[in-house]
Amino acid sequence: MITQENLMKNSADWDWVDRYSQSMGDKALVDYSRKLCAYLLALPDDSEIEIARIVTRRNEDLFAKLVCRYKYEGILNLQFSADFRRLRKYELK
């Protein structure tokens, strides 16, 4: 399950990219990242998704890390709900 502790670790830990690249392969990691980014970019601004509907438990950690990366790099404006069950895309005004 995605938790605040996991997200706090994500922001300081960029070695995860190498770990996932080794465990799933470069191509699979890039493919997953591109598909997720395209999906999130296609969402209308000010929309919310239920994370469990699009992410398997096996991919929760990678999903959280990629969402943090997209946010950090300024690609998307995203916010987790307080219980980390929903993700909101919003437009900066």
NUROBA-47471 format. One record per atom (N, C-alpha, C): residue number from 1; residue in three letters; y, x, z. Coordinates in steps of 0.001 Angstrom, whole numbers, plus 500000, padded with zeros to 6 digits. Atoms other than C-alpha are relative to their C-alpha. Layout:
! residues N
<tike = NUM	drenke = ALA	north = Y	east = X	up = Z>
...
! end
This chain:
! residues 93
<tike = 1	drenke = MET	north = 498816	east = 500838	up = 500000>
<tike = 1	drenke = MET	north = 500000	east = 500000	up = 500000>
<tike = 1	drenke = MET	north = 501243	east = 500880	up = 500000>
<tike = 2	drenke = ILE	north = 498746	east = 499268	up = 500040>
<tike = 2	drenke = ILE	north = 503495	east = 501204	up = 499244>
<tike = 2	drenke = ILE	north = 500716	east = 499767	up = 501331>
<tike = 3	drenke = THR	north = 499286	east = 500098	up = 498727>
<tike = 3	drenke = THR	north = 505380	east = 501953	up = 502451>
<tike = 3	drenke = THR	north = 501253	east = 500861	up = 499954>
<tike = 4	drenke = GLN	north = 498785	east = 499198	up = 499933>
<tike = 4	drenke = GLN	north = 508707	east = 503430	up = 503440>
<tike = 4	drenke = GLN	north = 499659	east = 501474	up = 500190>
<tike = 5	drenke = GLU	north = 500408	east = 498610	up = 499785>
<tike = 5	drenke = GLU	north = 506918	east = 506581	up = 504618>
<tike = 5	drenke = GLU	north = 499591	east = 500654	up = 498689>
<tike = 6	drenke = ASN	north = 500408	east = 499467	up = 501297>
<tike = 6	drenke = ASN	north = 505339	east = 507053	up = 501186>
<tike = 6	drenke = ASN	north = 501210	east = 500315	up = 499138>
<tike = 7	drenke = LEU	north = 498815	east = 499793	up = 500828>
<tike = 7	drenke = LEU	north = 508696	east = 506669	up = 499500>
<tike = 7	drenke = LEU	north = 500833	east = 501161	up = 500504>
<tike = 8	drenke = MET	north = 499247	east = 498875	up = 499446>
<tike = 8	drenke = MET	north = 510351	east = 509131	up = 501861>
<tike = 8	drenke = MET	north = 499364	east = 501314	up = 499556>
<tike = 9	drenke = LYS	north = 500694	east = 498794	up = 500448>
<tike = 9	drenke = LYS	north = 507702	east = 511710	up = 500954>
<tike = 9	drenke = LYS	north = 500245	east = 500232	up = 498521>
<tike = 10	drenke = ASN	north = 499825	east = 499881	up = 501445>
<tike = 10	drenke = ASN	north = 508159	east = 510983	up = 497247>
<tike = 10	drenke = ASN	north = 501297	east = 500694	up = 499635>
<tike = 11	drenke = SER	north = 498700	east = 499459	up = 500372>
<tike = 11	drenke = SER	north = 511817	east = 511915	up = 497215>
<tike = 11	drenke = SER	north = 500098	east = 501503	up = 500232>
<tike = 12	drenke = ALA	north = 499942	east = 498572	up = 499709>
<tike = 12	drenke = ALA	north = 511177	east = 515383	up = 498635>
<tike = 12	drenke = ALA	north = 498864	east = 500775	up = 499336>
<tike = 13	drenke = ASP	north = 501208	east = 499372	up = 500524>
<tike = 13	drenke = ASP	north = 507886	east = 516093	up = 496872>
<tike = 13	drenke = ASP	north = 499913	east = 499790	up = 498498>
<tike = 14	drenke = TRP	north = 500108	east = 500103	up = 501457>
<tike = 14	drenke = TRP	north = 507967	east = 516832	up = 493144>
<tike = 14	drenke = TRP	north = 498728	east = 500678	up = 499497>
<tike = 15	drenke = ASP	north = 501275	east = 499402	up = 500404>
<tike = 15	drenke = ASP	north = 504600	east = 518648	up = 493126>
<tike = 15	drenke = ASP	north = 499010	east = 498942	up = 499536>
<tike = 16	drenke = TRP	north = 500890	east = 501083	up = 500397>
<tike = 16	drenke = TRP	north = 503000	east = 515251	up = 492566>
<tike = 16	drenke = TRP	north = 499795	east = 499959	up = 498498>
<tike = 17	drenke = VAL	north = 500130	east = 500020	up = 501458>
<tike = 17	drenke = VAL	north = 503656	east = 515604	up = 488846>
<tike = 17	drenke = VAL	north = 498839	east = 500906	up = 499582>
<tike = 18	drenke = ASP	north = 501099	east = 499080	up = 500316>
<tike = 18	drenke = ASP	north = 501350	east = 518634	up = 488665>
<tike = 18	drenke = ASP	north = 498662	east = 499467	up = 500494>
<tike = 19	drenke = ARG	north = 501255	east = 500527	up = 499454>
<tike = 19	drenke = ARG	north = 498748	east = 516999	up = 490908>
<tike = 19	drenke = ARG	north = 499444	east = 498867	up = 499133>
<tike = 20	drenke = TYR	north = 500460	east = 501095	up = 500857>
<tike = 20	drenke = TYR	north = 498593	east = 513848	up = 488783>
<tike = 20	drenke = TYR	north = 499630	east = 500495	up = 498611>
<tike = 21	drenke = SER	north = 500312	east = 499429	up = 501306>
<tike = 21	drenke = SER	north = 498630	east = 515882	up = 485597>
<tike = 21	drenke = SER	north = 498615	east = 500634	up = 500000>
<tike = 22	drenke = GLN	north = 501322	east = 499385	up = 499875>
<tike = 22	drenke = GLN	north = 495588	east = 517797	up = 486820>
<tike = 22	drenke = GLN	north = 498913	east = 498956	up = 500194>
<tike = 23	drenke = SER	north = 501047	east = 500968	up = 499683>
<tike = 23	drenke = SER	north = 493723	east = 514758	up = 488123>
<tike = 23	drenke = SER	north = 499736	east = 499003	up = 498866>
<tike = 24	drenke = MET	north = 500216	east = 501001	up = 501042>
<tike = 24	drenke = MET	north = 494283	east = 512368	up = 485207>
<tike = 24	drenke = MET	north = 500226	east = 500526	up = 498595>
<tike = 25	drenke = GLY	north = 499724	east = 499418	up = 501306>
<tike = 25	drenke = GLY	north = 495316	east = 514677	up = 482399>
<tike = 25	drenke = GLY	north = 501435	east = 499727	up = 499568>
<tike = 26	drenke = ASP	north = 498606	east = 500126	up = 500434>
<tike = 26	drenke = ASP	north = 498714	east = 515232	up = 480813>
<tike = 26	drenke = ASP	north = 500241	east = 498741	up = 499168>
<tike = 27	drenke = LYS	north = 499802	east = 501130	up = 500907>
<tike = 27	drenke = LYS	north = 498284	east = 512606	up = 478102>
<tike = 27	drenke = LYS	north = 499955	east = 498667	up = 500744>
<tike = 28	drenke = ALA	north = 500112	east = 501258	up = 499250>
<tike = 28	drenke = ALA	north = 497159	east = 509845	up = 480476>
<tike = 28	drenke = ALA	north = 501217	east = 499787	up = 500894>
<tike = 29	drenke = LEU	north = 498816	east = 500108	up = 499138>
<tike = 29	drenke = LEU	north = 500036	east = 510581	up = 482861>
<tike = 29	drenke = LEU	north = 501233	east = 499612	up = 499186>
<tike = 30	drenke = VAL	north = 498845	east = 500303	up = 500857>
<tike = 30	drenke = VAL	north = 502621	east = 510558	up = 480072>
<tike = 30	drenke = VAL	north = 499892	east = 498584	up = 499447>
<tike = 31	drenke = ASP	north = 500194	east = 501355	up = 500533>
<tike = 31	drenke = ASP	north = 501121	east = 507387	up = 478555>
<tike = 31	drenke = ASP	north = 500320	east = 498940	up = 501056>
<tike = 32	drenke = TYR	north = 499741	east = 500963	up = 498920>
<tike = 32	drenke = TYR	north = 501193	east = 505552	up = 481911>
<tike = 32	drenke = TYR	north = 501497	east = 499939	up = 500301>
<tike = 33	drenke = SER	north = 498574	east = 499942	up = 499697>
<tike = 33	drenke = SER	north = 504746	east = 506710	up = 482595>
<tike = 33	drenke = SER	north = 500822	east = 499303	up = 498916>
<tike = 34	drenke = ARG	north = 499259	east = 500627	up = 501110>
<tike = 34	drenke = ARG	north = 505981	east = 505635	up = 479149>
<tike = 34	drenke = ARG	north = 499802	east = 498485	up = 499983>
<tike = 35	drenke = LYS	north = 500262	east = 501440	up = 499994>
<tike = 35	drenke = LYS	north = 504287	east = 502224	up = 479341>
<tike = 35	drenke = LYS	north = 500730	east = 499307	up = 501143>
<tike = 36	drenke = LEU	north = 499316	east = 500576	up = 498847>
<tike = 36	drenke = LEU	north = 505674	east = 501572	up = 482810>
<tike = 36	drenke = LEU	north = 501508	east = 499958	up = 499765>
<tike = 37	drenke = CYS	north = 498557	east = 499943	up = 500248>
<tike = 37	drenke = CYS	north = 509173	east = 502670	up = 481830>
<tike = 37	drenke = CYS	north = 500402	east = 498951	up = 498961>
<tike = 38	drenke = ALA	north = 499695	east = 500988	up = 501035>
<tike = 38	drenke = ALA	north = 509113	east = 500509	up = 478681>
<tike = 38	drenke = ALA	north = 499950	east = 498584	up = 500574>
<tike = 39	drenke = TYR	north = 500123	east = 501317	up = 499372>
<tike = 39	drenke = TYR	north = 507939	east = 497512	up = 480722>
<tike = 39	drenke = TYR	north = 501222	east = 499703	up = 500864>
<tike = 40	drenke = LEU	north = 498865	east = 500210	up = 499095>
<tike = 40	drenke = LEU	north = 510676	east = 497972	up = 483314>
<tike = 40	drenke = LEU	north = 501320	east = 499908	up = 499234>
<tike = 41	drenke = LEU	north = 498788	east = 500090	up = 500813>
<tike = 41	drenke = LEU	north = 513365	east = 498573	up = 480680>
<tike = 41	drenke = LEU	north = 500131	east = 498630	up = 499343>
<tike = 42	drenke = ALA	north = 499993	east = 501298	up = 500675>
<tike = 42	drenke = ALA	north = 512373	east = 495303	up = 478978>
<tike = 42	drenke = ALA	north = 500308	east = 498839	up = 500940>
<tike = 43	drenke = LEU	north = 499682	east = 501074	up = 499038>
<tike = 43	drenke = LEU	north = 512859	east = 493301	up = 482180>
<tike = 43	drenke = LEU	north = 501490	east = 499701	up = 499951>
<tike = 44	drenke = PRO	north = 498569	east = 500324	up = 499940>
<tike = 44	drenke = PRO	north = 516138	east = 491413	up = 482269>
<tike = 44	drenke = PRO	north = 500604	east = 500492	up = 501315>
<tike = 45	drenke = ASP	north = 499305	east = 499620	up = 498767>
<tike = 45	drenke = ASP	north = 518719	east = 492618	up = 484762>
<tike = 45	drenke = ASP	north = 499950	east = 498835	up = 500987>
<tike = 46	drenke = ASP	north = 500061	east = 500972	up = 498904>
<tike = 46	drenke = ASP	north = 518641	east = 490824	up = 488113>
<tike = 46	drenke = ASP	north = 498696	east = 499197	up = 499985>
<tike = 47	drenke = SER	north = 501306	east = 500642	up = 499932>
<tike = 47	drenke = SER	north = 514946	east = 490040	up = 487795>
<tike = 47	drenke = SER	north = 499147	east = 500724	up = 501030>
<tike = 48	drenke = GLU	north = 500917	east = 499453	up = 499002>
<tike = 48	drenke = GLU	north = 512159	east = 490612	up = 490302>
<tike = 48	drenke = GLU	north = 498576	east = 499824	up = 499507>
<tike = 49	drenke = ILE	north = 501420	east = 500109	up = 500316>
<tike = 49	drenke = ILE	north = 508482	east = 491309	up = 489831>
<tike = 49	drenke = ILE	north = 499197	east = 500197	up = 501278>
<tike = 50	drenke = GLU	north = 500934	east = 499786	up = 498904>
<tike = 50	drenke = GLU	north = 505601	east = 491085	up = 492238>
<tike = 50	drenke = GLU	north = 499138	east = 501193	up = 499607>
<tike = 51	drenke = ILE	north = 500651	east = 498736	up = 500351>
<tike = 51	drenke = ILE	north = 504166	east = 494607	up = 492253>
<tike = 51	drenke = ILE	north = 498494	east = 499835	up = 499819>
<tike = 52	drenke = ALA	north = 501458	east = 500163	up = 500075>
<tike = 52	drenke = ALA	north = 500559	east = 493517	up = 492854>
<tike = 52	drenke = ALA	north = 499545	east = 499373	up = 498683>
<tike = 53	drenke = ARG	north = 500363	east = 500622	up = 501281>
<tike = 53	drenke = ARG	north = 500626	east = 491579	up = 489577>
<tike = 53	drenke = ARG	north = 499915	east = 501010	up = 498865>
<tike = 54	drenke = ILE	north = 499996	east = 499036	up = 501103>
<tike = 54	drenke = ILE	north = 501228	east = 494676	up = 487465>
<tike = 54	drenke = ILE	north = 499384	east = 501347	up = 500365>
<tike = 55	drenke = VAL	north = 500492	east = 498694	up = 499548>
<tike = 55	drenke = VAL	north = 499830	east = 497539	up = 489564>
<tike = 55	drenke = VAL	north = 498690	east = 499833	up = 500762>
<tike = 56	drenke = THR	north = 501252	east = 500015	up = 499240>
<tike = 56	drenke = THR	north = 496281	east = 498150	up = 490725>
<tike = 56	drenke = THR	north = 500190	east = 500825	up = 501264>
<tike = 57	drenke = ARG	north = 499899	east = 499234	up = 498743>
<tike = 57	drenke = ARG	north = 495760	east = 499482	up = 494238>
<tike = 57	drenke = ARG	north = 499808	east = 501490	up = 499726>
<tike = 58	drenke = ARG	north = 500275	east = 498600	up = 500343>
<tike = 58	drenke = ARG	north = 494457	east = 502680	up = 492645>
<tike = 58	drenke = ARG	north = 501263	east = 500705	up = 499482>
<tike = 59	drenke = ASN	north = 498800	east = 499403	up = 500589>
<tike = 59	drenke = ASN	north = 497812	east = 503224	up = 490903>
<tike = 59	drenke = ASN	north = 501267	east = 499792	up = 500814>
<tike = 60	drenke = GLU	north = 498800	east = 500279	up = 499198>
<tike = 60	drenke = GLU	north = 500181	east = 502172	up = 493714>
<tike = 60	drenke = GLU	north = 500822	east = 501249	up = 500272>
<tike = 61	drenke = ASP	north = 499273	east = 498775	up = 499666>
<tike = 61	drenke = ASP	north = 501062	east = 505723	up = 494696>
<tike = 61	drenke = ASP	north = 500739	east = 500541	up = 498777>
<tike = 62	drenke = LEU	north = 499366	east = 499512	up = 501227>
<tike = 62	drenke = LEU	north = 501760	east = 506812	up = 491113>
<tike = 62	drenke = LEU	north = 501143	east = 499077	up = 499590>
<tike = 63	drenke = PHE	north = 498951	east = 500966	up = 500320>
<tike = 63	drenke = PHE	north = 503739	east = 503627	up = 490478>
<tike = 63	drenke = PHE	north = 501253	east = 500255	up = 500851>
<tike = 64	drenke = ALA	north = 498866	east = 499774	up = 499097>
<tike = 64	drenke = ALA	north = 505942	east = 504250	up = 493532>
<tike = 64	drenke = ALA	north = 500720	east = 501300	up = 499657>
<tike = 65	drenke = LYS	north = 499400	east = 498716	up = 500338>
<tike = 65	drenke = LYS	north = 506505	east = 507868	up = 492551>
<tike = 65	drenke = LYS	north = 500801	east = 499907	up = 498701>
<tike = 66	drenke = LEU	north = 499288	east = 500140	up = 501269>
<tike = 66	drenke = LEU	north = 507477	east = 506941	up = 488992>
<tike = 66	drenke = LEU	north = 501254	east = 499146	up = 500155>
<tike = 67	drenke = VAL	north = 498812	east = 500824	up = 499765>
<tike = 67	drenke = VAL	north = 509839	east = 504187	up = 490156>
<tike = 67	drenke = VAL	north = 501090	east = 500845	up = 500662>
<tike = 68	drenke = CYS	north = 499025	east = 499123	up = 499348>
<tike = 68	drenke = CYS	north = 511535	east = 506705	up = 492461>
<tike = 68	drenke = CYS	north = 500572	east = 501008	up = 499004>
<tike = 69	drenke = ARG	north = 499533	east = 499033	up = 501006>
<tike = 69	drenke = ARG	north = 511731	east = 509183	up = 489592>
<tike = 69	drenke = ARG	north = 500982	east = 499341	up = 499036>
<tike = 70	drenke = TYR	north = 499092	east = 500698	up = 500921>
<tike = 70	drenke = TYR	north = 513299	east = 506646	up = 487207>
<tike = 70	drenke = TYR	north = 501346	east = 499744	up = 500676>
<tike = 71	drenke = LYS	north = 498764	east = 500276	up = 499251>
<tike = 71	drenke = LYS	north = 515826	east = 505722	up = 489884>
<tike = 71	drenke = LYS	north = 500786	east = 501290	up = 500214>
<tike = 72	drenke = TYR	north = 499364	east = 498710	up = 499735>
<tike = 72	drenke = TYR	north = 516564	east = 509354	up = 490775>
<tike = 72	drenke = TYR	north = 500665	east = 500561	up = 498743>
<tike = 73	drenke = GLU	north = 499480	east = 499464	up = 501256>
<tike = 73	drenke = GLU	north = 517062	east = 510314	up = 487129>
<tike = 73	drenke = GLU	north = 501039	east = 499089	up = 499354>
<tike = 74	drenke = GLY	north = 498989	east = 500912	up = 500521>
<tike = 74	drenke = GLY	north = 519341	east = 507322	up = 486554>
<tike = 74	drenke = GLY	north = 499551	east = 499210	up = 498782>
<tike = 75	drenke = ILE	north = 500532	east = 500737	up = 501145>
<tike = 75	drenke = ILE	north = 517053	east = 505742	up = 483952>
<tike = 75	drenke = ILE	north = 500072	east = 498495	up = 500249>
<tike = 76	drenke = LEU	north = 500029	east = 501418	up = 499645>
<tike = 76	drenke = LEU	north = 516779	east = 502411	up = 485771>
<tike = 76	drenke = LEU	north = 500603	east = 499783	up = 501383>
<tike = 77	drenke = ASN	north = 499509	east = 500404	up = 498688>
<tike = 77	drenke = ASN	north = 518434	east = 500621	up = 488667>
<tike = 77	drenke = ASN	north = 498968	east = 499068	up = 500607>
<tike = 78	drenke = LEU	north = 501110	east = 500729	up = 499412>
<tike = 78	drenke = LEU	north = 515541	east = 499486	up = 490814>
<tike = 78	drenke = LEU	north = 500100	east = 500024	up = 501514>
<tike = 79	drenke = GLN	north = 499988	east = 500081	up = 498537>
<tike = 79	drenke = GLN	north = 515123	east = 498379	up = 494418>
<tike = 79	drenke = GLN	north = 498736	east = 499298	up = 500473>
<tike = 80	drenke = PHE	north = 501161	east = 500631	up = 499379>
<tike = 80	drenke = PHE	north = 512008	east = 497684	up = 496448>
<tike = 80	drenke = PHE	north = 500475	east = 498970	up = 501012>
<tike = 81	drenke = SER	north = 499712	east = 500970	up = 498947>
<tike = 81	drenke = SER	north = 511997	east = 494613	up = 498681>
<tike = 81	drenke = SER	north = 499686	east = 500647	up = 501347>
<tike = 82	drenke = ALA	north = 500198	east = 499441	up = 498660>
<tike = 82	drenke = ALA	north = 511938	east = 495199	up = 502441>
<tike = 82	drenke = ALA	north = 498522	east = 500183	up = 500340>
<tike = 83	drenke = ASP	north = 501426	east = 499867	up = 499715>
<tike = 83	drenke = ASP	north = 508163	east = 494664	up = 502524>
<tike = 83	drenke = ASP	north = 499239	east = 500766	up = 498903>
<tike = 84	drenke = PHE	north = 500560	east = 499195	up = 501091>
<tike = 84	drenke = PHE	north = 507571	east = 496753	up = 499353>
<tike = 84	drenke = PHE	north = 498970	east = 499238	up = 499150>
<tike = 85	drenke = ARG	north = 500905	east = 500809	up = 500825>
<tike = 85	drenke = ARG	north = 505773	east = 493878	up = 497626>
<tike = 85	drenke = ARG	north = 500643	east = 499599	up = 498681>
<tike = 86	drenke = ARG	north = 499263	east = 500404	up = 501201>
<tike = 86	drenke = ARG	north = 508463	east = 493184	up = 495032>
<tike = 86	drenke = ARG	north = 500932	east = 501138	up = 499584>
<tike = 87	drenke = LEU	north = 499072	east = 499017	up = 500552>
<tike = 87	drenke = LEU	north = 510626	east = 495291	up = 492778>
<tike = 87	drenke = LEU	north = 501072	east = 499241	up = 499240>
<tike = 88	drenke = ARG	north = 498869	east = 500677	up = 500645>
<tike = 88	drenke = ARG	north = 514056	east = 494203	up = 491628>
<tike = 88	drenke = ARG	north = 500712	east = 500970	up = 499074>
<tike = 89	drenke = LYS	north = 499182	east = 499235	up = 500939>
<tike = 89	drenke = LYS	north = 515859	east = 495478	up = 488559>
<tike = 89	drenke = LYS	north = 501387	east = 499378	up = 500017>
<tike = 90	drenke = TYR	north = 498643	east = 500526	up = 499931>
<tike = 90	drenke = TYR	north = 519608	east = 495155	up = 488750>
<tike = 90	drenke = TYR	north = 500937	east = 500829	up = 499148>
<tike = 91	drenke = GLU	north = 498982	east = 499332	up = 500788>
<tike = 91	drenke = GLU	north = 522684	east = 496069	up = 486791>
<tike = 91	drenke = GLU	north = 501100	east = 500480	up = 500938>
<tike = 92	drenke = LEU	north = 498874	east = 499503	up = 499214>
<tike = 92	drenke = LEU	north = 525323	east = 498286	up = 488339>
<tike = 92	drenke = LEU	north = 501287	east = 499421	up = 499441>
<tike = 93	drenke = LYS	north = 498744	east = 500611	up = 500452>
<tike = 93	drenke = LYS	north = 528703	east = 496615	up = 488228>
<tike = 93	drenke = LYS	north = 501171	east = 500749	up = 500546>
! end
